[in-house]
């Protein structure tokens, strides 16, 4: 593949915040097919970024999206109290579920 210009653009806020938090010396090595490498190079070129910048930015965005619903959620006072009440309530018997969990698995 021909050499591509490295015209940098201003990083997104998410990328900028995450990049500041990571030490510059850390590395991740990837093994990938020629087709995957070519695809990443083409996409980075279209975004005017190096492949490293592109992969890091997109990887951090995907990681943040993946973890977003596991880090915090917002509810109003009424729903928070209902949530706490549900957590504090005694468990309900589920005979069919108990029987299913006690039965042998097809993998056993």
Secondary structure, 3 states (H helix, E strand, C coil): CCCCCCCCCCCCHHHHHHHHHCCCCCCCCCCCCHHHHHHHHHHHHHCCCCHHHHHHHHHHHHHHHHHHHHHCCCCCHHHHHHHHHHHHCCCCCCHHHHHHHHCCCCCC
